[in-house]
Amino acid sequence: MSHTLLAASRPASVLFALSTLAVAASAHAQALNKLDTVVTTATRTPQRLADVLADLTVITRADIERQASASLGDLLRNNGCAEMVRNGGPASTTSLYLRGAETRHTLVLVDGVRVDSQSTGGASWQGIPLGQIERVEVLKGPASAIYGSDAVGGVVQIFTRKGGSKTALDLGVAAGNLGTRKADAAVYGSAGIFDYALSAGVDRSDGFNATTLDNAFGYVPDRDGYRRYEASARLGAQLAEGHRAEVVAIRSHVNGQYDASKSKPLVDDHTLQDTDAARLSWTAQWSPALQTQLSYGESRDRYETTPSPYLTITRIKNLALSGYYQLAQGQQITFTGERDEDKLENSSLVATDKIGKRSRNAVGAGYILNAGAFGFQAHARHDDDSQFGGVDTGTLLAGYEVAPGLRVVGSIGNAFRAPTVYQQASLYGPLSKPGTPLLEAENGHNVEFGLKYAAGDNEISATAYRNRVSNLIIFGAAGPCSYGFGCYQNVALARLQGLTLAGGTKVAMVNLKATLDLQAPKDVNTGLLLARRAKRLGTVNADTELGDWLLGAGVQWSGARFDNAANTRKLGGYGLMNLSAQYKISRELKMQLNVDNAFDRDYTTAYGYASAPRTVLVSLRWSPQL
């Protein structure tokens, strides 16, 4: 493994250095059109990418199609947004760590709808359908002052596909090794005041053996495949000038095989993962200065294992009114009022209203200033949780352009993650002792400083951060709760600090992008690294157009990690290379070849679980306009 890491890290370092040199050589080039891209995740209001002070990454539909990643987790890892840990193939339990934060410390939104499991905490990444996604915005750093609970490490907002002015079809089929087969279809268009987008897809694979020989509990010598069915629908209506109503829904069902036990006789274990989200919204531009949006959203996360009897269902409801008012040129105030309701049904809990539900009301406001070279933002929010009470959060951000295209930025803020309904429920029941205290929210306090440069084909950023997360909830020794074998407790303290570098440039005809993360996510009480986090990781991606060909290559590498909190079980570093070649047969028809893990590296992100070997996928896509 060490030789693999070294081999992968050398090209990463070289290409990253080339990116940096090219940026310096082209300092007076004109700004790219992409700086005018409008994003919403950084402030919850429309904002030019060039004006964003936070650490934000945008992944487009073109990136998604070109890279043809096996899952959303693979896509985020391949673009340097997060570390990924997975117990086998794309349908297996997946965790993502932004800046070393726990997977439950990343808020996930699908078209503005919060997606979360109130059993394990955090989104079920393996259930989010990549084929229905138009764009992904990844915000690194705490954002509870804007979004409330969960946004301790960052926010991942997913936007599904939208309709256009002309009717268009998008049909795709693909086949590859490991018995992989895919098909998808979509139609987009408009009629009168209405616009629409409908899409559906199916994805199946025979897979590979998810466990390895050193898995003492669940090794079974078989292949663990999956089937995925997904669909999304969006209908919009321009009710009047400045007034738009929209309804969007997305659904995914994944049936994945896994190895639960090697006891005889062997059984075929399956996980059934359903992820649903729907939202109704009305956006109103009351005047050139005032815009509001009223929305209602629901999501459902359902996870079941069979034949082993386990079922957990999380239902989330959200009612929100948000908007902004333009005070003067370059000055804006934002406002939010919302109510969240979480409900958990879990086969291992006593079904009472007290332990199965909770609600949270919140109000927030912000101030945004763009005054030439100087930018400033202030956000504040109060959340009142029905279980543990009130939480106040705030964030200050500032930036100054010290030279053409070069900006110095900095921020300070706090964030929180509410205990899951399951964690709170474990404190109650027939075995609990009277007076058992409720769990408190996990809290993060972050400070960061950075440099951003953008001009012409060149961009580079460097962000140093330190996030101190207290009241971390762990499963500890037995206590006064309803379970005699252990209780959840607020006892842990973590310090997440590091340096993130990102750059992009164009050398001759080749577009280059690279990321490098140097981090030290540690348990403050022990001084040890948090489990499954590397000190160093990075990516390099390159692509070029040669006539009707679009050729691409990407490298992802990670340093060594420890699989456990005691840092006694080491996981070796790894480096992977992915290749792609796309040929435009005609304006509407293209063929593509993707080879992931091209050198067939044997690596693992979780002890006892295998990762995908070399995969080859050939796809054909037809996108006519009618």
Residue, then its C-alpha position, 0 to 999 in steps of 0.5 A: m500500500s505504501h508504494t501505491l500511495l507514493a506512486a499516486s502522490r507524486p503525480a498529484s504533487v507535480l500537477f498541483a504545482l503546475s497548476t499553481l505556476a500557471v496561475a501566477a503566469s496568467a495573473h492578468a487574464q480576464a475572469l471566466n464566465k463561471l464566476d458569474t454562476v449563480v449559487t444559493t447554498a452559501t447564503r440561502t439566497p441567489q449569489r454570484l460565485a465570485d462574491v461567495l466568501a465561504d469555501l464552496t465547490v460546484i459540480t455540474r451535470a457535465d462533470i457528473e456525466r463525464q465522470a460516470s461515478a458509481s454513486l454520489g459518494d464516489l463523485l464527491r470523493n473524486n472531486g476532492c469534496a470529502e473522504m468516503v468510507r463504504n462497507g462494500g459496493p455502491a449500495s452499501t452503508t456509506s459515510l462522508y467526512l467533510r473536513g474530518a467531521e462526522t458524517r452526521h455533521t454534514l447537512v444534506l438538502v435535496d432541492g431544499v429538503r433536508v434528508d437525514s436518518q434519525s436512527t444513525g444520524g446523517a444522510s443515507w448517501q447510498g440511497i441518493p440517486l446520482g442519475q437525477i442530479e443536475r448540480v451539486e453545491v458543497l459548502k465546507g465549514p459550519a452553517s448552522a446560523i443559516y440552516g440550523s441543525d446538522a451543518v457542523g462540518g458543512v452542507v451538501q445541496i443537491f439540485t435535481r434536473k430542471g425543464g427548459s424552454k424547448t422540449a428535449l429528450d435524454l436517453g441513456v444505456a450502459a453496460g460494463n463488467l461485474g454484470t453492471r447494466k444501466a438505463d435512464a430516460a428523461v423529458y424536459g420542456s415547457a407549455g404556456i406558463f408551465d415547465y416540466a422535467l420527468s426522469a427515471g432510471v434503473d441501475r443493477s450490478d452483480g457486484f463483488n464480494a463486499t467482505t474480506l477474509d479478515n472480517a471476523f463476523g460476516y465473511v461470506p464467499d459470494r458476490d454482493g450486487y444491487r438493484r437501484y430504481e429512481a425517478s424524479a419529477r418537477l413541474g413549475a408554473q409562472l403564475a405572474e410576472g415575478h411569481r413562480a410556483e413549483v413542485v418537485a419530487i424524487r424517489s429512490h429504491v435500492n435493494g443491495q446484498y450484504d454479508a451479515s453473518k458467516s454462520k451456517p447455513l449461509v443466507d442471502d442478506h439484503t438491505l432495502q433503502d428507500t429515499d424520498a423527498a418532495r417540496l412545494s414552493w412559491t417564490a414571489q418577487w414583490s418589488p426589485a428589492l424584495q423577494t420571498q419564498l414560502s415552501y413546504g417539504e417532506s422527506r422519508d428515509r426507510y432502511e430495512t434488512t432481510p431476512s434479519p428483522y430490522l426496520t427504521i423509518t425517518r420522516i421529516k417535515n419542514l415549513a419555511l418562509s425565507g427571503y431577502y430585501q435589497l437595502a441599497q446597491g451591494q447591501q442586502i438583509t436576509f430572513t428565515g422562519e421555519r419549523d421542522e418536525d422529525k419522526l422516527e419509527n424503529s423496530s428496536l424502540v418502544a413506540t410512544d409519542k415521547i420517544g418517537k417525535r420532536s419539533r424545532n422552531a427557528v428564526g434567523a436573519g443575515y446581512i450581506l455587503n458587497a462594497g467593491a473590494f470589500g465583502f462582509q456577511a453576518h448571520a444569526r439564528h435561534d433554534d428552539d428544540s422541543q427536547f433539549g431547548g434553545v440554541d443560538t448560532g452566528t457566523l461572521l465572514a469578511g473578504y478584501e480584494v488586495a490585488p486584482g483577482l486576489r481576495v483575503v477571506g476569513s470567518i468565525g462561527n458556531a454550529f450544532r447537531a441535535p441528538t437523533v431521536y433514536q439517541q434520545a429515545s435510548l434514554y427512556g423506556p421501562l428499564s430507565k431510571p427516573g431523572t435520566p438527563l436528556l442529551e444536549a446538542e453537539n456544538g462546533h466553534n470554527v475559525e478559518f482564514g483563506l486566500k482566493y485567486a481567480a482570473g481567466d482560466n486560472e483559479i486557486s484557493a487556500t483555506a486554513y481552518r480550526n473547528r472545535v466540536s464539543n459535547l460529542i455523543i458517543f455510545g459508552a458504558a451502561g448507565p441509567c438509560s433503558y439499555g443495560f449494555g450501554c448508553y449514549q452520552n455527551v462526553a467527547l471533544a474533537r478538534l478538526q484543523g487543517l489546510t485545504l488547497a484547490g486549483g484549476t488552470k488550462v495548460a495548452m489544450v488541457n484543463l487541470k483541477a487539483t485539490l490537496d487536504l492536509q488535516a489533523p482531525k483528533d480526539v482532544n481527550t486522547g490526542l489520537l486521530l479520529a477513526r478512518r480519517a487520513k492526514r493527507l488526501g488529494t485529487v487531480n483531474a484533467d480533460t481535453e477536447l480533440g476534435d469530436w473526442l473528450l478525453g479525461a483522467g483523474v487521480q484520487w489518493s489518500g494517506a494511511r488511516f486508523d480503523n478504530a479510535a484507539n489507533t491500533r488497526k491501521l488501514g494503508g494509503y491508496g491511490l486510484m486512477n480513473l480514465s474516460a473517453q467520450y466520442k461525439i457521433s453526432r450533435e445529439l448522440k455520443m458514446q463514452l468509455n469509463v475505466d475506474n480504478a484502472f490499475d485494479r488497486d486492492y484497497t479498503t476504506a473500512y476494516g474487513y470490507a472490500s472496495a471496487p476492483r477495476t470497473v469498465l463501463v460503456s455508455l451511449r447517450w441520445s439527447p435530441q431536441l424536439 
